[in-house]
Amino acid sequence: MKEAKPSFYLKHILPILKKNRVVHFVGFGNRLAFDPIPFQLQRLRCRCNFHALKFVPKIQETGALLLQRMHKDAFRSGPLDPHLVGPYANVKGKPDHTTKTSRYLALHLRFEIDMVAHSLCEFGGGKEEKEELEAYRNVHFPALSLLKNTSKLPSAEYLRSEGQCPLTPEEAVLMLAALGFRRKTHIYLAGAQIYGGESRLAALTSLYPNLVTKEKLLSPSEIEPFANFSSQVLKWFSYTQFGFLELRKNVVFTCPINGLITVCSVAFC
């Protein structure tokens, strides 16, 4: 879908839009700059992405609360962007001017099972891992499974040698340490359930003990309204709230792959 030229949308999508007045793209995501899109359409898409679209009030409220708690000890904490969090932009309470600036690292590993399965890479889990990821692809990426079974795709070894595999949490630790982030660095870990669970995060939490997630910052009652919308809200919420609210103020930001969905996104806020 994202590689489609404007003629495809005019021929196939426009009639649906005229008939129903709305079109829902399932799983549609794309970076801002894509070659087949003319400049005038690119401008329109930018306007839609950054001006017309807004988070619903409940996500604005919860996102603002999350960010306020991350910055609760920072004397630089001030109003958040009202365009992004609406009426919840003002930080509650008075900041403590006697404390040092509370800076933190916003880290999105993007090592959930969907990314892991779609990558066609291997991550040291042996036969059990291969069977689990293949079963996931059969359900969630049937076209990819069909292509894998009927075509000669690059091997897992080749993909890794070319740097086309998602960074594992262990590899992310090495990258952060190499970039100079010290043990005392405070880290906010965004995203959904890491593939492999807590054991896969052992290296990260061992080297960086000051690591928190949305589950640690928000109470069960504050997260509960999103419980039935995990794929639409919780996973997207963690990344976008920090992507759009915090990464825009970053000191360090790295995207190892192109596109909206990154393998590992880092911001020092």
Legacy VTK file of the C-alpha trace (Angstrom):
# vtk DataFile Version 3.0
C-alpha trace
ASCII
DATASET POLYDATA
POINTS 269 float
0.000 0.000 0.000
2.728 2.483 0.934
4.529 1.902 -2.371
1.363 2.634 -4.370
1.368 5.581 -6.753
-1.303 8.327 -6.665
-3.096 6.663 -9.595
-3.823 3.638 -7.390
-5.577 5.803 -4.810
-7.538 7.664 -7.463
-8.716 4.442 -9.072
-9.368 2.209 -6.059
-9.567 4.331 -2.915
-11.333 7.481 -4.091
-14.567 5.637 -5.073
-14.706 4.084 -1.596
-14.094 7.461 0.006
-16.873 9.080 -2.029
-19.291 6.291 -1.183
-18.607 5.961 2.553
-17.013 9.369 3.283
-14.282 7.588 5.231
-11.533 5.049 4.510
-9.837 2.957 7.171
-6.310 1.786 6.334
-5.464 -1.247 8.470
-1.852 -1.341 9.579
-0.945 1.625 7.415
2.283 3.350 8.307
4.916 5.182 6.319
7.703 7.679 6.654
7.099 11.242 5.583
9.299 11.178 2.499
8.456 8.508 -0.053
9.648 8.953 -3.618
6.466 8.299 -5.669
4.525 10.989 -3.782
4.484 14.397 -5.561
5.494 17.420 -3.536
1.988 18.882 -3.280
0.614 15.595 -1.923
3.544 15.340 0.452
2.674 18.759 1.848
-0.915 17.653 2.348
0.181 14.498 4.142
2.466 16.479 6.431
-0.414 18.770 7.304
-2.626 15.809 8.126
0.048 14.091 10.192
1.119 17.042 12.287
-1.797 19.457 12.327
-5.104 17.804 11.517
-4.670 14.614 13.533
-4.739 14.707 17.330
-4.785 12.229 20.153
-8.183 11.639 21.729
-8.647 13.414 25.104
-8.081 10.274 27.198
-4.693 9.628 25.592
-3.802 13.329 25.897
-4.621 13.252 29.603
-2.752 10.026 30.327
0.203 11.025 28.163
0.538 14.356 29.954
0.392 12.560 33.306
3.106 10.156 32.204
5.400 12.951 31.046
4.816 15.001 34.178
5.858 12.065 36.340
8.993 11.550 34.285
9.919 15.199 34.844
8.535 15.565 38.374
11.924 16.512 39.870
13.117 18.693 37.005
13.293 22.423 37.521
13.001 22.805 33.749
9.592 21.083 33.737
7.073 23.447 32.205
3.939 23.429 30.068
3.730 20.666 27.519
2.762 21.327 23.912
-0.987 22.151 23.976
-1.361 20.993 20.382
-0.327 17.510 21.467
-1.890 17.164 24.908
-4.662 19.750 24.616
-5.981 21.173 27.904
-3.642 18.931 29.909
-0.517 20.876 28.901
0.088 22.635 32.211
2.164 20.719 34.737
0.381 20.290 38.056
2.171 21.491 41.148
5.252 23.659 41.548
8.588 22.356 40.306
11.450 22.059 42.762
14.014 24.690 41.782
16.593 23.248 44.191
17.033 19.984 42.300
19.205 19.359 39.312
17.661 18.883 35.912
16.099 15.413 35.784
17.000 14.125 32.352
16.202 10.687 31.067
16.654 8.412 28.100
13.518 7.505 26.135
14.202 4.128 24.539
11.986 2.191 22.139
13.624 -1.144 21.386
10.958 -2.241 18.873
11.645 -5.849 19.771
8.050 -7.056 19.963
7.046 -10.357 18.382
5.554 -8.749 15.266
8.832 -7.043 14.360
10.854 -10.124 15.269
8.665 -12.422 13.164
8.474 -10.065 10.189
12.256 -9.617 10.086
12.843 -13.296 9.146
15.912 -13.182 11.392
16.977 -15.618 14.101
17.705 -14.590 17.684
19.317 -17.594 19.339
16.164 -19.402 20.422
16.739 -22.504 18.334
13.985 -24.769 16.996
11.356 -23.558 19.471
11.866 -19.935 18.413
11.692 -20.808 14.706
8.419 -22.697 15.167
6.882 -19.926 17.268
7.787 -17.177 14.806
6.662 -19.259 11.831
3.294 -19.849 13.507
2.970 -16.127 14.176
3.759 -15.290 10.545
1.166 -17.781 9.316
-1.525 -15.953 11.291
-0.446 -12.321 11.089
1.680 -12.172 7.915
0.209 -14.852 5.610
1.535 -13.157 2.476
5.057 -13.161 3.918
4.727 -16.824 4.908
3.585 -17.721 1.410
6.490 -15.796 -0.106
8.920 -17.478 2.273
7.653 -20.943 1.334
7.498 -20.367 -2.413
10.464 -18.084 -3.089
14.139 -17.991 -2.274
14.465 -15.238 0.312
17.715 -14.123 1.971
18.785 -16.417 4.801
18.724 -15.328 8.428
22.514 -15.377 8.433
22.674 -13.073 5.414
20.135 -10.642 6.894
22.155 -10.382 10.092
25.442 -9.936 8.235
23.853 -7.039 6.330
22.592 -5.370 9.510
18.940 -5.892 8.587
17.831 -7.525 11.848
16.194 -5.698 14.779
18.549 -4.947 17.631
18.054 -7.299 20.560
17.944 -5.788 24.069
21.431 -7.190 24.616
22.714 -5.431 21.494
20.935 -2.235 22.526
22.826 -2.307 25.832
26.132 -2.475 23.985
25.081 0.432 21.767
24.030 2.625 24.704
27.234 1.881 26.588
29.302 2.630 23.484
27.474 5.949 23.088
28.562 6.879 26.604
25.358 6.513 28.621
26.352 5.774 32.202
24.870 3.337 34.702
23.012 6.081 36.586
21.102 7.137 33.446
17.334 7.131 33.942
15.613 5.240 31.131
11.975 5.172 30.046
11.341 1.948 28.115
8.533 2.459 25.609
6.688 -0.115 23.564
4.711 -3.282 24.175
5.784 -6.662 25.527
9.414 -7.403 24.659
9.811 -10.710 22.849
11.384 -13.115 25.317
9.977 -11.371 28.377
11.863 -10.222 31.453
14.741 -12.624 30.883
15.501 -10.874 27.601
15.713 -7.553 29.453
18.128 -8.850 32.094
21.213 -7.320 30.481
19.502 -3.947 30.078
18.122 -3.747 33.622
21.381 -5.040 35.081
23.482 -2.312 33.486
20.820 0.406 33.785
18.858 -0.172 37.034
17.030 3.181 36.798
14.666 1.861 34.139
10.913 2.424 34.191
7.951 1.561 31.977
4.438 2.939 31.680
3.320 0.148 34.014
5.635 1.508 36.729
4.641 5.143 36.217
0.887 4.652 35.944
-1.445 2.889 38.346
-3.522 -0.098 37.178
-6.630 2.087 37.237
-4.932 4.672 34.989
-3.931 2.018 32.443
-7.165 0.021 32.674
-9.182 2.158 30.179
-6.745 1.057 27.459
-6.662 -2.632 28.419
-8.909 -3.805 25.582
-7.096 -1.733 22.962
-3.523 -2.920 23.390
-2.696 -3.058 19.683
-4.288 0.321 19.014
-3.373 2.266 22.118
-0.910 0.835 24.617
1.774 -0.146 22.135
1.223 2.916 19.971
0.737 5.147 23.007
4.152 4.501 24.514
6.004 5.271 21.322
3.962 8.127 19.956
3.601 10.001 23.203
7.361 10.096 23.558
7.927 10.248 19.837
5.749 13.303 19.334
5.881 14.844 22.825
9.445 14.165 23.905
11.713 13.139 21.027
11.043 16.553 19.486
13.044 18.018 22.418
15.829 15.479 22.337
19.574 15.863 22.532
20.333 12.466 21.022
18.119 10.659 18.524
18.979 7.691 16.352
16.914 5.655 13.867
18.827 2.590 12.643
16.255 1.931 9.891
14.081 4.148 7.720
10.374 4.535 8.276
7.949 5.313 11.036
8.552 2.042 12.864
12.140 1.972 14.087
14.243 -0.859 15.381
15.635 1.222 18.196
14.793 4.846 18.892
16.706 6.795 21.492
16.145 10.267 22.866
17.884 11.932 25.784
15.287 14.345 27.125
LINES 1 270
269 0 1 2 3 4 5 6 7 8 9 10 11 12 13 14 15 16 17 18 19 20 21 22 23 24 25 26 27 28 29 30 31 32 33 34 35 36 37 38 39 40 41 42 43 44 45 46 47 48 49 50 51 52 53 54 55 56 57 58 59 60 61 62 63 64 65 66 67 68 69 70 71 72 73 74 75 76 77 78 79 80 81 82 83 84 85 86 87 88 89 90 91 92 93 94 95 96 97 98 99 100 101 102 103 104 105 106 107 108 109 110 111 112 113 114 115 116 117 118 119 120 121 122 123 124 125 126 127 128 129 130 131 132 133 134 135 136 137 138 139 140 141 142 143 144 145 146 147 148 149 150 151 152 153 154 155 156 157 158 159 160 161 162 163 164 165 166 167 168 169 170 171 172 173 174 175 176 177 178 179 180 181 182 183 184 185 186 187 188 189 190 191 192 193 194 195 196 197 198 199 200 201 202 203 204 205 206 207 208 209 210 211 212 213 214 215 216 217 218 219 220 221 222 223 224 225 226 227 228 229 230 231 232 233 234 235 236 237 238 239 240 241 242 243 244 245 246 247 248 249 250 251 252 253 254 255 256 257 258 259 260 261 262 263 264 265 266 267 268
